[in-house]
Every structure is written in structure tokens, then in C-alpha cells.
């Protein structure tokens, strides 16, 4: 099972939001996310030459108590372009965190 889960990921008005869940028995902080902005062409048979897809790293600075959830919002910088020849599909992977020893 995963220690940190991500759910309810949405992209609204240029911001990525979601919920992190701590499934461990320890307090966590500085959860590091790898955010994939995958570009899906409208016409996959004839894709363009300049895919705006990219990945970003983001660290959620909030404390994440054991067994609890915390929401986060990330605004990509620079912003994702607004284009009509495709769309972004955003997914998130947890790539690290810090456990707080007590």
C-alpha cells in the first residue's frame, strides 16, 4: 500500500488542485509531487511539431498528520498555454516526503 495517496485532481483556471492522504502512522511534511501535463492532440493522426506537454515538481509544505488528508493547489509557472489544437491531461505522482520523528 502507498504511504501518501493523491486523489480528486482537478485543473481549473490554470491551477492544479487535489487531496493528499497520509496512510502511515507518522507525521509527514514536504510532500514532493511530480506533475505531468500530458498534451493530447485533437488529431493524433497528424500531431503538430510543438507539443506544450511538460512536467513540474512541486513541494506541498503543509504538515500531513497520520491518517489525515490535506488539500493542495499548485499554479504552474509559467502558465500552461491556452490552445485549441488539443488539451492537457494532468496526472500526479508522489516522489518523496519527510517523516517527522517523535
PABAVO-310756 format. One record per residue (C-alpha): z, x, y. Coordinates in nm, 2 decimals. Each point is the difference from the previous one (the first is absolute). Layout:
REM PABAVO-310756
<atom><w>Z</w><u>X</u><v>Y</v></atom>
...
END
This chain:
REM PABAVO-310756
<atom><w>0.00</w><u>0.00</u><v>0.00</v></atom>
<atom><w>-0.06</w><u>0.11</u><v>0.36</v></atom>
<atom><w>0.29</w><u>0.10</u><v>0.22</v></atom>
<atom><w>-0.18</w><u>-0.12</u><v>0.32</v></atom>
<atom><w>-0.23</w><u>-0.29</u><v>0.00</v></atom>
<atom><w>-0.25</w><u>-0.13</u><v>0.26</v></atom>
<atom><w>-0.10</w><u>-0.36</u><v>0.03</v></atom>
<atom><w>-0.14</w><u>-0.26</u><v>0.24</v></atom>
<atom><w>-0.23</w><u>0.25</u><v>0.17</v></atom>
<atom><w>-0.20</w><u>-0.16</u><v>0.29</v></atom>
<atom><w>-0.23</w><u>0.12</u><v>0.27</v></atom>
<atom><w>0.02</w><u>-0.20</u><v>0.32</v></atom>
<atom><w>-0.11</w><u>0.09</u><v>0.35</v></atom>
<atom><w>-0.04</w><u>0.36</u><v>-0.09</v></atom>
<atom><w>0.34</w><u>0.05</u><v>-0.16</v></atom>
<atom><w>0.09</w><u>0.04</u><v>-0.37</v></atom>
<atom><w>0.33</w><u>-0.17</u><v>-0.11</v></atom>
<atom><w>0.18</w><u>-0.04</u><v>-0.32</v></atom>
<atom><w>0.33</w><u>0.00</u><v>-0.19</v></atom>
<atom><w>0.16</w><u>0.30</u><v>-0.17</v></atom>
<atom><w>0.24</w><u>-0.06</u><v>-0.28</v></atom>
<atom><w>0.27</w><u>0.24</u><v>-0.13</v></atom>
<atom><w>0.04</w><u>-0.05</u><v>-0.37</v></atom>
<atom><w>0.24</w><u>0.29</u><v>-0.04</v></atom>
<atom><w>0.38</w><u>0.02</u><v>0.02</v></atom>
<atom><w>-0.02</w><u>0.25</u><v>0.29</v></atom>
<atom><w>-0.05</w><u>-0.03</u><v>0.37</v></atom>
<atom><w>-0.35</w><u>0.13</u><v>0.11</v></atom>
<atom><w>-0.16</w><u>0.10</u><v>0.33</v></atom>
<atom><w>-0.32</w><u>0.15</u><v>0.13</v></atom>
<atom><w>-0.22</w><u>-0.18</u><v>-0.25</v></atom>
<atom><w>-0.34</w><u>0.17</u><v>0.03</v></atom>
<atom><w>-0.31</w><u>-0.22</u><v>-0.05</v></atom>
<atom><w>-0.37</w><u>0.08</u><v>-0.06</v></atom>
<atom><w>-0.20</w><u>-0.27</u><v>0.16</v></atom>
<atom><w>-0.36</w><u>-0.04</u><v>-0.13</v></atom>
<atom><w>-0.24</w><u>-0.17</u><v>0.24</v></atom>
<atom><w>-0.29</w><u>-0.05</u><v>-0.24</v></atom>
<atom><w>-0.33</w><u>-0.11</u><v>0.16</v></atom>
<atom><w>-0.20</w><u>-0.26</u><v>-0.19</v></atom>
<atom><w>-0.36</w><u>-0.04</u><v>0.12</v></atom>
<atom><w>-0.15</w><u>-0.34</u><v>0.04</v></atom>
<atom><w>-0.30</w><u>0.12</u><v>-0.19</v></atom>
<atom><w>0.12</w><u>0.23</u><v>-0.27</v></atom>
<atom><w>-0.36</w><u>0.05</u><v>-0.12</v></atom>
<atom><w>-0.09</w><u>0.16</u><v>0.34</v></atom>
<atom><w>0.32</w><u>0.16</u><v>0.14</v></atom>
<atom><w>-0.01</w><u>0.17</u><v>0.33</v></atom>
<atom><w>0.05</w><u>0.37</u><v>0.07</v></atom>
<atom><w>0.32</w><u>-0.01</u><v>0.20</v></atom>
<atom><w>0.28</w><u>-0.16</u><v>-0.20</v></atom>
<atom><w>0.30</w><u>-0.04</u><v>0.22</v></atom>
<atom><w>0.24</w><u>-0.01</u><v>-0.30</v></atom>
<atom><w>0.29</w><u>0.24</u><v>0.02</v></atom>
<atom><w>0.36</w><u>0.07</u><v>-0.12</v></atom>
<atom><w>0.31</w><u>0.03</u><v>0.22</v></atom>
<atom><w>0.35</w><u>0.11</u><v>-0.08</v></atom>
<atom><w>0.29</w><u>-0.19</u><v>0.15</v></atom>
<atom><w>0.38</w><u>0.05</u><v>-0.04</v></atom>
<atom><w>0.22</w><u>-0.30</u><v>0.02</v></atom>
<atom><w>0.32</w><u>0.12</u><v>0.17</v></atom>
<atom><w>0.22</w><u>-0.29</u><v>-0.09</v></atom>
<atom><w>0.29</w><u>0.03</u><v>-0.24</v></atom>
<atom><w>-0.07</w><u>-0.18</u><v>-0.32</v></atom>
<atom><w>0.32</w><u>-0.12</u><v>-0.17</v></atom>
<atom><w>0.02</w><u>-0.02</u><v>-0.38</v></atom>
<atom><w>-0.16</w><u>-0.32</u><v>-0.13</v></atom>
<atom><w>-0.12</w><u>-0.11</u><v>0.34</v></atom>
<atom><w>-0.33</w><u>-0.04</u><v>0.19</v></atom>
<atom><w>-0.11</w><u>0.11</u><v>0.34</v></atom>
<atom><w>-0.31</w><u>-0.10</u><v>0.19</v></atom>
<atom><w>-0.22</w><u>0.25</u><v>0.18</v></atom>
<atom><w>-0.29</w><u>-0.01</u><v>0.24</v></atom>
<atom><w>-0.25</w><u>0.29</u><v>0.06</v></atom>
<atom><w>-0.27</w><u>0.01</u><v>0.27</v></atom>
<atom><w>-0.27</w><u>0.24</u><v>-0.09</v></atom>
<atom><w>-0.08</w><u>0.26</u><v>0.26</v></atom>
<atom><w>-0.28</w><u>0.02</u><v>0.09</v></atom>
<atom><w>-0.05</w><u>-0.37</u><v>-0.08</v></atom>
<atom><w>-0.24</w><u>-0.11</u><v>-0.27</v></atom>
<atom><w>-0.34</w><u>-0.08</u><v>0.14</v></atom>
<atom><w>-0.11</w><u>-0.36</u><v>0.04</v></atom>
<atom><w>-0.34</w><u>-0.03</u><v>-0.18</v></atom>
<atom><w>-0.21</w><u>-0.27</u><v>-0.14</v></atom>
<atom><w>-0.18</w><u>0.20</u><v>-0.28</v></atom>
<atom><w>0.30</w><u>-0.02</u><v>-0.24</v></atom>
<atom><w>0.38</w><u>-0.04</u><v>-0.01</v></atom>
<atom><w>0.31</w><u>0.21</u><v>-0.08</v></atom>
<atom><w>0.21</w><u>-0.05</u><v>-0.31</v></atom>
<atom><w>0.34</w><u>0.16</u><v>0.06</v></atom>
<atom><w>0.22</w><u>0.11</u><v>-0.29</v></atom>
<atom><w>0.33</w><u>0.20</u><v>0.01</v></atom>
<atom><w>0.15</w><u>0.25</u><v>-0.24</v></atom>
<atom><w>0.36</w><u>0.14</u><v>0.02</v></atom>
<atom><w>-0.02</w><u>0.38</u><v>-0.01</v></atom>
<atom><w>0.36</w><u>0.10</u><v>0.07</v></atom>
<atom><w>0.34</w><u>-0.08</u><v>0.14</v></atom>
<atom><w>0.34</w><u>0.16</u><v>0.06</v></atom>
<atom><w>0.31</w><u>-0.11</u><v>-0.20</v></atom>
<atom><w>0.33</w><u>0.00</u><v>0.19</v></atom>
<atom><w>0.27</w><u>0.15</u><v>-0.22</v></atom>
<atom><w>0.34</w><u>-0.15</u><v>0.04</v></atom>
END
